[in-house]
């Protein structure tokens, strides 16, 4: 392996700004902000918009996308009737 080409990993706090959820993990991301963690030590801080605490897939609060209108527009655009098959 080549020397000095890999980034240096360090402990970093990621903070979800939409849910005030934070977690400490290792990362090579660069940041100028810091935060005092639960253990009293200061760590680099990275603010993120979405995490497992706020993403609809993990929270179960997914919004239902109504695709019926999209399907009808597609069929109308390409002249496909409901009874025909694309074989």
Buried (B, 14 or more C-beta within 10 A) or exposed (E): EEEEEEEEEEEBBBBBEEBEBBEBEEBEEEBEEEBEBEEEEEBBBBEEEBBEBBBEEEEEEEEEEEEEEEEEEEEEEEEEEEEEEEE
